[in-house]
Amino acid sequence: SGGIETYRGGKLRDAGVPDARAYVMSFAQTADGAVWADLGGVFPHLMRYRNGDWQPVGDSWGLPQEHPIDLLAARDGSLWLTTLQSVYSLPRGTSRFKKMTATPIGHAALGEDRAGRIWLTDAGGSRPMIWPQHGRFPYPTPPAPRAVGTFFDRDGNLWGITGPEGIFRVRTPDAAGESTVAAGAPPRAPPR
C-alpha cells in the first residue's frame, strides 16, 4: 500500500491522497504553507496539499507530463522542480510554472545557496541558475543514475547524494564561475 499520513496527537492519520497506489519521491513546503508531493507510480506526479485538500498539478499549471525528479521550496517562496527534460519555477503567489532555459543532463537536483541563488546539479556538474547566463562552467560532480539530492551547509559548501554511489562536496562554489578547488585552484578559506 502507499499514501501519505500525518502524525498528530500520538496517532497516524491518513492524509487522503487521491491515489493510494502512489509512493512519495519527495516533499516540499512553500512559504504559503502548501505541501507539495512528488509521487511515483501514478499520474499526475505532482500534488499540492492546501486547506485540507489534495490538488493535482499538471497542464493547467503549465507543467507537462514530465516525471519530476527533485523539488525545492526556495526561501523567496518559489517552488523549483526538475524533470528528466526540464527545469521549472513557480513564483510565489502564482499558479503557473515557468520553464527555465537550463536543460538537465539525466537526474538533476536543486539547491539554494546563502545568497538565495538556485543551483542545478546533474551529470554535467553543478552550476548556478543565473540569468541571463548560467555560471561560466559547471563544477565537476559525480552523476546520479537514480536518486539525487543537494543542499548547501552553513559554511557555503555544496553537498550532494548520488544514490548508492555515495556523497560529494564542492567547497564554497563561486556563482560567478570563478576558479575554486573544483577547477584546480588552492582551497579558499571558509567565509567568516
N, C-alpha and C positions, 0 to 999 in steps of 0.2 A: 504494500500500500504506500501511498505518498501523501502529499498535502503539507500544510503548514499549521502549526499550533502555537498558541500564546501561553505564557506561564504567568498566572496571576493568583494571588492568594493561596499559594501552595498547590495549585492544580493546573494541569494542562487542559487547554480548551481548543477545539477545532476552530481555525480561523476562517473556515468556509471557502477555501479556494474552489472555484467552479469545477475544475477537473482534478480529482484527487489522484489520477494516474501520474501527474507531473512530479518531477523531482526538482529540487531547488539547486540551481547552479551558483547563484549569488543573490545578495540582498544589498540595498542601499536605502538610506532615508534622507530625503532632501529637507532643506530648512523649513519648508511649509508643513512638515510633519508627515507627508506622504511616504509610504513604504513601497519600494519598487522591488519586484521579484523577477529574476531571470530564471525561467522554468525550462527544463529539458523534458523531452518526450511528448510534448503537446504543442499545438499552435492555437493562439498566439503565444510566443515565447516570453513576452514581457507583460507583466500585470502590475497595476497600480492599486494600492490599498489606501483609501481615504474615506473618512467619515463612516467607517464600518462596512464599506463595500469594496469588492474587487472589481476593477475595470480592465478589460483587455486593451492593450496598447498596440496599435498596428497602423494600417494605411491612413486612417483618419487623423493620426498624429504625425503623419509624414514619415512613418517607419515602414519600409517594405518588408517582405517576408524573408528577412535575413536572420540567421541564427546569432543571437547575442553571445559574446564571449566574456566581456567584462563590463561592469557598471562602476561609476564613480560619482558620488554626490560631492560636488565641489563646495568650498566654503562660501562662494558667492551665491549659492542657492541653485546653481545649474546642475543638471544631470548629464553625464557623459556616458557614451555607450560605444563599445567596439563590436563589430561583427567580423566574420571572415572576409568580407568585401569592403567594409566602410567604417568610418568613424562619424558619430553623430553627437550633437549637443542640443540639449533642451534648456533654453534660457529660463531663469526663474520667472514664474508667473505666466508662462505661455503653455500652449498645448500643441505645439508643432516642432518636431525635431528638425534641426538644420544639418544637412550633410556637409562634413568638413572636407577640405581638399586633400588631406592625407589619405593614403591607401595603405592599409595594414598588409604586412607580409606574414601570412599564417595567423596563428593565435596571437592576439595583441592585448596588452594590459595598459591601464591608465594609472597615473599617479599625479599628485599635486604637490609642488614644492612650497617652501615657506613664503615665497612671493606670490603664490596663487597661480603660478603657471602650470598648465596641464602638460604632462609628458606621456609620450606613446612609446611602449616597449614591445618589440616583436622580433621576428627572425632577422630583421635588418639592423637591430640595435635599439638604443634608447635615445630619444630626441624630444625637444620641446615642441609643443604645438603653438608656435608663434606665427602670427600673421603680420604682414602679408607673406612672410617667408618662414620656413621652419629653420631650425638650427643649421649651421653650415655643414655639419657632419654628424652622423649618429655615433654614440658611444658603443663600442662592441660589447654585446651581452649575448649569452647563450640563447638559442631558440627554444621555444617551448612547444613540443609537438601536441600537447593536450592542455593541461592546466597551466595557467599563468596568472601571476598577480604581482603588483609592485606597490611600494609605499616609500615615502621619504621619512627619515628619522629626524629627531630634533636638531641634529648637527648638520642636516642638509645632505646626508648620504642617501642615495637611491638603492633600495634593496628589492630583490625580486625572487620569486619562486618559479621554477620551471618544471613543475610536476615531479616525477620520480628522479629527474636529473639532478635536482638539488637547488641551491640558492646562489645568488650573486650579489655583489655590491659594487656600485660606482661611487667613488669617493667625491663628494661635493661637485657634481657635474655643473658646468657653466652653461647657462641657457643661450649665451651668445655663440656657443660653439668653439670657445677658446680652448686651447690645448690644456689637458689635465693628465692625470695618471693614465686614463684610458688611451690617450694619444702618445704616451711615452714620456711625458714631462715628469719632473720630480713631484712628489706629493706636495700639495699646499697645506698650510696649517689650517685646522678647522676654524670656522668663524667664532669669534668670542662674543 
